[in-house]
Amino acid sequence: MNYLRVIRNNWKKCTFGAAVSVYALQSLKTHIEIEQHMREFASNVQSNWVSDRPKKVLVVMNPVANKKRSEKFFKNYCEPVLHLAGYSVEILRTNHIGHAKTYVEEMSALPDAIVVAGGDGTSSEVVTGLMRRRGNLCPITILPLGRSVQSASKRIHIFGVKDVAYVKSLCQALEPMLKGESHYQSVIRFDVINEDDGSDGQLKPIFGLNGLSWGLLENIDSAKDKYWYFGPLRHYASAASKSFADNWSLKTDYVYTPPCPGCVDCASVQRQEAALPSGLFTRNLFKYQKNPAEPKRTLVKNDNCSNQIKGSVEASQINISCVQNQDNFAELESQFISSLQPGWEFIKQIPQVTCSNILPNLVVKSRTIQLHPAGEMADKFYSIDGEEYDARPIKVSVVPNAIKVFC
């Protein structure tokens, strides 16, 4: 009874002490679980996956990714594992947009592998730098150190407590590279179209893994950090701020070619592009490589490959991504969403908007697609793998089996 009386008379102090004790115990439990997992993982690496010869890896790190915590996580949980497995680690800390792209493109010799320690923008720069080179390309592995690629950990971090599942996801991302398990992945190529003659040969192309996003939903997602004071509800606040905006409509003409598994015409186009000289205003492309594990396809004539289908659309959101279809070859999937309208009806749809559950009104499957925006584009931007680019006429195409990825 004396204990109860003391708690009742000092309930504020007791509540504060209990909260501190719970936090301390949770932190201790998390620390012990992380240490135990890292010890087991290091033992497994040392006994099974130590490299027979010294290998060099280049780590491309965005030090400001994930609220400047990416370097800390890499130093604590990833770099020791690489050293233990016998890798020589070189770290490139990017300090401006395009740094990783230029560095990888101009390297005199590629390492055995490139580790991307950042978000989607960093991975896009690395892929672009590799694809602009000639000759054999080294494989890459992507660590979920950026906020945009942290799909393995969805829980809210209370009081900054580290999530054990997140540390495990970093180890799982490194494991395929240590085992040598990789596969070829298709990438998306973006070329700016010259408005004068309709060609796409003046600027170097951009390459990405995730695709293009343009419109209302992308604007909402990119602006949510401005509403940080709403905490977990900042995405909802960003969507609500656009409810009565007047710049929703995107008008564009499009021209696309049907999906093609690879034919004589496709191979001819790839050879012509690879033969172009490199320079400031010309394309420096990659040498096309096929996965040696896949059976070689016989190139046949596909009469529909070069067919161009034209159309126009007015939408509030356009998404273009690369998917593997039922015939097991890569194609572009373009989704046009035009069902969203400003007003009170949009407010009712905010939960679906924040979860990206809005169904498209038009879906186009293609090998290539050109977008020709209409109207004033001064304040419009494409988002390509999380990086913003001016909205200009572009050609989007799929490059099959272009990059070897450890996964």
Summary of the structure (lengths in Angstrom):
residues: 407
radius of gyration: 24.7
end to end distance: 60.3
largest distance: 91.1
contacts: 1208
relative contact order: 0.14
helix: 38%
strand: 27%
